[in-house]
Amino acid sequence: MDYVSALVPPVVMAVFFIGLIRVIVKTQGGVNKAKEDAAVDAALARAEDARQGTPDAKV
């Protein structure tokens, strides 16, 4: 029975790891992808404006 107790922790960790990877893959894209992309684009545009020192940059 020592082999069972030795195999249980790695098997449990592998199951949770596979579940985590499935959740990550399923949450990529989808309905909120356009909103997330727009937020990132806006943040990059603000950072670029601040770096260039344009007068219309809101700080």
Residue pairs with C-beta under 8 A, 6 or more apart in sequence:
46 57
46 58
49 56
49 57
50 57
50 59
